[in-house]
Amino acid sequence: MSAIDQSSYLYLLTHPQLKLHKIGIGTAGKDKGRMQQLINQGWVSHGLWHDSEKRITFKWEKEIFKQLQLRFSKLAPDTPGFVGKSDRHWFEAVSAQAISLSELEQLISKIVRKKP
């Protein structure tokens, strides 16, 4: 089985003190340590969306960031959107000031429901 055919999931975490949401992808059975590390650092899990093919979860993630980029381009210049673009561990984080948790969950669910 190639890496692209592996079962994987897209996750949504928040960090209340940092006021951030984090979106990422994990491989089923392999990345639990990473998720647990994040949870131990104060991140809270709000959703997991699974697929049997990792290429699908990559597609979801790409579309989510595309939609967020469009949304954030319309924000006032002093409102943060994406956080820490240069650090790969923070690239997937977005400011809770730019989008609420419920709006982000709705966006993700809408994208996941689309047929590939």
C-alpha positions in Angstrom: 0.0 0.0 0.0 1.4 3.4 -1.0 1.4 6.3 1.4 -1.2 8.0 -0.7 -3.6 5.0 -0.3 -3.4 4.9 3.5 -6.4 5.6 5.7 -6.1 9.1 7.1 -8.0 11.8 8.8 -8.3 15.6 8.8 -8.4 17.1 12.3 -9.6 20.4 13.8 -8.0 21.5 17.1 -8.3 24.7 19.1 -6.1 26.3 21.7 -8.2 28.5 23.9 -5.3 30.5 25.5 -3.6 31.1 22.2 -6.9 31.8 20.5 -6.0 29.6 17.5 -7.6 26.9 15.4 -5.4 24.2 13.9 -6.2 22.1 10.9 -4.0 19.1 9.9 -3.8 15.6 8.5 -2.8 12.4 10.2 -2.3 8.9 9.0 -4.5 6.3 10.8 -2.5 4.3 13.3 0.7 6.3 12.8 0.2 9.9 14.0 -1.6 9.4 17.4 1.6 10.4 19.2 1.5 13.8 17.4 -2.1 14.4 18.2 -1.5 13.5 21.9 1.5 15.8 22.0 -0.7 18.7 20.8 -3.4 17.8 23.3 -0.8 17.7 26.1 0.2 21.2 25.0 -3.3 22.6 25.5 -4.9 22.0 22.1 -8.5 20.6 22.3 -9.9 18.3 19.6 -13.1 19.4 17.9 -13.4 17.1 15.0 -11.9 14.2 13.0 -13.0 13.5 9.4 -11.8 10.2 8.0 -11.2 8.7 4.6 -9.6 5.5 3.4 -7.4 7.4 0.9 -4.9 10.0 2.1 -5.1 11.8 -1.2 -8.7 12.7 -0.3 -7.8 14.2 3.0 -5.0 16.2 1.3 -7.7 17.4 -1.2 -9.9 18.5 1.7 -7.1 20.3 3.4 -6.1 22.1 0.2 -9.7 23.3 -0.4 -10.1 24.4 3.2 -7.0 26.6 3.0 -8.0 27.9 -0.3 -11.4 29.0 1.1 -9.8 30.5 4.2 -7.3 32.4 2.1 -10.2 33.9 0.1 -12.0 34.8 3.4 -8.9 36.3 5.0 -8.1 38.4 2.0 -11.3 40.3 2.8 -10.4 41.0 6.4 -9.2 44.3 7.8 -5.4 44.6 7.4 -4.9 44.5 11.2 -6.9 41.3 11.7 -4.7 38.2 11.8 -5.7 35.2 9.6 -3.0 32.5 9.1 -0.4 32.4 11.9 3.3 31.7 11.6 3.5 30.8 7.9 7.2 30.1 8.1 7.0 27.5 10.8 5.5 24.2 9.4 4.1 23.4 12.8 2.1 26.6 12.9 1.3 27.0 9.3 -2.0 25.1 9.7 -3.1 27.5 12.5 -5.6 30.3 12.0 -6.6 33.1 14.3 -9.9 32.6 16.2 -10.4 36.4 15.6 -10.6 35.7 11.9 -13.1 32.8 12.0 -15.2 31.2 14.7 -15.0 27.6 15.6 -18.5 26.9 14.4 -17.9 28.7 11.1 -14.7 26.6 10.6 -16.5 23.4 11.5 -19.3 24.3 8.9 -16.7 25.0 6.2 -14.9 21.8 6.8 -18.1 19.7 6.9 -19.3 21.3 3.6 -16.0 20.5 1.9 -15.8 16.9 3.3 -19.4 16.2 2.1 -18.5 17.1 -1.5 -17.8 14.2 -3.8 -14.2 13.9 -5.0 
